């Protein structure tokens, strides 16, 4: 279980509070107005954003002493964080060994991961030779190889067209169901939340609230979320 215990994040005069528990295997949308702190919340869980107070625990273990790379999670950003000078297979290899010291078994795992995301035979290509959707699949395959129990998605597919974005979200859902990973998806698109996440958090007015069931939440959102969605106050 992921537990945010009386967490407070402060950046200048701005503050975000969170006190909640999320079960392993849950798929959770993170919704709220622009600038409310959705990405900051994920950054705190990942270890990139310091806490002013409180604790973040995974299965009862305080994550504070752990550097981001040692935490039990993978995070995908919109820019995919692929290294242009490395091949697709090498980018995936970083998910196994940051020094790219890979065994024959590791290379076989990379091949299987590429096949799993529909990129079989593309390991030798460089990222610039791939489409945006294919680059997203590479980043997802790298997360798959890391095999961490949490997956944080900070709008990694936002630049994709609707059909391809839906395809990627369905693939993430399928992989998460197989692995039992807890997934947090930051999104500005209610359709993505409904498609992907049975449950949702709302980040607004300095607080993180939820979890809520996604469909009823979006049918009757709280005032700050309603205003953001253009449904009045």
Beta strands, then each sheet from edge to edge (+ up, - down):
strand 1: 2-11
strand 2: 14-22
strand 3: 27-31
strand 4: 53-58
strand 5: 61-62
strand 6: 73-77
strand 7: 150-154
strand 8: 182-186
strand 9: 199-204
strand 10: 207-213
sheet 1: 5+ 4- 1+ 2- 10- 9+ 3+ 8+ 7+ 6+
end
